[in-house]
Amino acid sequence: MTAQFVQSACPGVGGGPSANGAPGVLGSGGSHQQASAAAQNRLAACGAKAAAKFHEVVTYQPASRYWALQSLELAIVLGVALILAGLCLSWVRRRLS
């Protein structure tokens, strides 16, 4: 979570002062300080609130597909390299003639 998201989603928890004038959990300077237990609880509640909205979806390919994917990637890279080499060769020939 960025400090901007925390400030907009959970006022009073972010880097600036809260509605009651107390400093937020996330400091704005370069110094590190231990947050109070109440501030840590507010930040944890904000994290839970954000987690209810956002989900990360991760898909994995099985290990049995490793070489098939490597071959596909190699074919794509070689194809692009051949196309670029052909374009460079034709450009050089035009410039020389």
Rosetta constraint file for C-alpha pairs under 8 A:
AtomPair CA 1 CA 5 HARMONIC 6.37 0.50
AtomPair CA 1 CA 6 HARMONIC 6.72 0.50
AtomPair CA 2 CA 6 HARMONIC 6.35 0.50
AtomPair CA 3 CA 7 HARMONIC 6.09 0.50
AtomPair CA 3 CA 14 HARMONIC 5.94 0.50
AtomPair CA 3 CA 15 HARMONIC 6.47 0.50
AtomPair CA 3 CA 26 HARMONIC 7.11 0.50
AtomPair CA 4 CA 8 HARMONIC 6.25 0.50
AtomPair CA 4 CA 14 HARMONIC 7.49 0.50
AtomPair CA 5 CA 9 HARMONIC 5.84 0.50
AtomPair CA 6 CA 10 HARMONIC 5.39 0.50
AtomPair CA 6 CA 11 HARMONIC 7.24 0.50
AtomPair CA 6 CA 13 HARMONIC 6.71 0.50
AtomPair CA 6 CA 14 HARMONIC 5.28 0.50
AtomPair CA 6 CA 46 HARMONIC 7.43 0.50
AtomPair CA 7 CA 11 HARMONIC 5.12 0.50
AtomPair CA 7 CA 12 HARMONIC 7.10 0.50
AtomPair CA 7 CA 13 HARMONIC 6.50 0.50
AtomPair CA 7 CA 14 HARMONIC 4.41 0.50
AtomPair CA 7 CA 15 HARMONIC 7.10 0.50
AtomPair CA 7 CA 16 HARMONIC 7.74 0.50
AtomPair CA 9 CA 46 HARMONIC 7.60 0.50
AtomPair CA 9 CA 50 HARMONIC 7.81 0.50
AtomPair CA 10 CA 14 HARMONIC 7.09 0.50
AtomPair CA 10 CA 46 HARMONIC 5.95 0.50
AtomPair CA 11 CA 18 HARMONIC 6.36 0.50
AtomPair CA 11 CA 19 HARMONIC 7.36 0.50
AtomPair CA 12 CA 16 HARMONIC 7.63 0.50
AtomPair CA 12 CA 17 HARMONIC 6.54 0.50
AtomPair CA 12 CA 18 HARMONIC 3.73 0.50
AtomPair CA 12 CA 19 HARMONIC 6.05 0.50
AtomPair CA 12 CA 22 HARMONIC 7.88 0.50
AtomPair CA 12 CA 23 HARMONIC 7.76 0.50
AtomPair CA 12 CA 24 HARMONIC 5.67 0.50
AtomPair CA 13 CA 18 HARMONIC 6.89 0.50
AtomPair CA 13 CA 24 HARMONIC 4.83 0.50
AtomPair CA 13 CA 25 HARMONIC 5.35 0.50
AtomPair CA 13 CA 26 HARMONIC 7.14 0.50
AtomPair CA 13 CA 39 HARMONIC 7.19 0.50
AtomPair CA 13 CA 42 HARMONIC 6.47 0.50
AtomPair CA 13 CA 43 HARMONIC 6.13 0.50
AtomPair CA 13 CA 46 HARMONIC 7.75 0.50
AtomPair CA 14 CA 18 HARMONIC 7.68 0.50
AtomPair CA 14 CA 24 HARMONIC 5.07 0.50
AtomPair CA 14 CA 25 HARMONIC 5.85 0.50
AtomPair CA 14 CA 26 HARMONIC 5.38 0.50
AtomPair CA 15 CA 23 HARMONIC 7.27 0.50
AtomPair CA 15 CA 24 HARMONIC 5.03 0.50
AtomPair CA 15 CA 25 HARMONIC 6.12 0.50
AtomPair CA 15 CA 26 HARMONIC 4.24 0.50
AtomPair CA 15 CA 27 HARMONIC 5.04 0.50
AtomPair CA 15 CA 28 HARMONIC 5.59 0.50
AtomPair CA 16 CA 23 HARMONIC 6.18 0.50
AtomPair CA 16 CA 24 HARMONIC 5.59 0.50
AtomPair CA 16 CA 26 HARMONIC 7.76 0.50
AtomPair CA 16 CA 27 HARMONIC 7.66 0.50
AtomPair CA 16 CA 28 HARMONIC 7.32 0.50
AtomPair CA 17 CA 21 HARMONIC 5.23 0.50
AtomPair CA 17 CA 22 HARMONIC 5.34 0.50
AtomPair CA 17 CA 23 HARMONIC 4.30 0.50
AtomPair CA 17 CA 24 HARMONIC 5.38 0.50
AtomPair CA 18 CA 22 HARMONIC 5.44 0.50
AtomPair CA 18 CA 23 HARMONIC 6.09 0.50
AtomPair CA 18 CA 24 HARMONIC 5.97 0.50
AtomPair CA 24 CA 39 HARMONIC 7.49 0.50
AtomPair CA 25 CA 35 HARMONIC 6.35 0.50
AtomPair CA 25 CA 39 HARMONIC 5.74 0.50
AtomPair CA 25 CA 40 HARMONIC 7.31 0.50
AtomPair CA 25 CA 43 HARMONIC 7.14 0.50
AtomPair CA 27 CA 31 HARMONIC 7.71 0.50
AtomPair CA 27 CA 32 HARMONIC 7.62 0.50
AtomPair CA 35 CA 39 HARMONIC 5.98 0.50
AtomPair CA 35 CA 40 HARMONIC 6.24 0.50
AtomPair CA 36 CA 40 HARMONIC 6.20 0.50
AtomPair CA 37 CA 41 HARMONIC 6.12 0.50
AtomPair CA 38 CA 42 HARMONIC 6.22 0.50
AtomPair CA 39 CA 43 HARMONIC 6.19 0.50
AtomPair CA 40 CA 44 HARMONIC 6.12 0.50
AtomPair CA 41 CA 45 HARMONIC 6.12 0.50
AtomPair CA 42 CA 46 HARMONIC 6.15 0.50
AtomPair CA 43 CA 47 HARMONIC 6.14 0.50
AtomPair CA 44 CA 48 HARMONIC 6.24 0.50
AtomPair CA 45 CA 49 HARMONIC 6.18 0.50
AtomPair CA 46 CA 50 HARMONIC 6.18 0.50
AtomPair CA 47 CA 51 HARMONIC 6.01 0.50
AtomPair CA 48 CA 52 HARMONIC 6.28 0.50
AtomPair CA 49 CA 53 HARMONIC 6.95 0.50
AtomPair CA 50 CA 54 HARMONIC 6.21 0.50
AtomPair CA 51 CA 55 HARMONIC 6.71 0.50
AtomPair CA 61 CA 65 HARMONIC 6.74 0.50
AtomPair CA 61 CA 66 HARMONIC 7.83 0.50
AtomPair CA 62 CA 66 HARMONIC 7.35 0.50
AtomPair CA 65 CA 69 HARMONIC 6.16 0.50
AtomPair CA 66 CA 70 HARMONIC 6.17 0.50
AtomPair CA 67 CA 71 HARMONIC 6.01 0.50
AtomPair CA 68 CA 72 HARMONIC 6.25 0.50
AtomPair CA 69 CA 73 HARMONIC 6.14 0.50
AtomPair CA 70 CA 74 HARMONIC 6.11 0.50
AtomPair CA 71 CA 75 HARMONIC 6.14 0.50
AtomPair CA 72 CA 76 HARMONIC 6.29 0.50
AtomPair CA 73 CA 77 HARMONIC 6.19 0.50
AtomPair CA 74 CA 78 HARMONIC 5.99 0.50
AtomPair CA 75 CA 79 HARMONIC 5.93 0.50
AtomPair CA 76 CA 80 HARMONIC 6.22 0.50
AtomPair CA 77 CA 81 HARMONIC 6.09 0.50
AtomPair CA 78 CA 82 HARMONIC 6.08 0.50
AtomPair CA 79 CA 83 HARMONIC 6.24 0.50
AtomPair CA 80 CA 84 HARMONIC 6.13 0.50
AtomPair CA 81 CA 85 HARMONIC 6.03 0.50
AtomPair CA 82 CA 86 HARMONIC 6.10 0.50
AtomPair CA 83 CA 87 HARMONIC 6.23 0.50
AtomPair CA 84 CA 88 HARMONIC 6.12 0.50
AtomPair CA 85 CA 89 HARMONIC 6.07 0.50
AtomPair CA 86 CA 90 HARMONIC 6.16 0.50
AtomPair CA 87 CA 91 HARMONIC 6.10 0.50
AtomPair CA 88 CA 92 HARMONIC 6.12 0.50
AtomPair CA 89 CA 93 HARMONIC 6.18 0.50
AtomPair CA 90 CA 94 HARMONIC 6.21 0.50
AtomPair CA 91 CA 95 HARMONIC 6.27 0.50
AtomPair CA 92 CA 96 HARMONIC 6.20 0.50
AtomPair CA 93 CA 97 HARMONIC 6.26 0.50
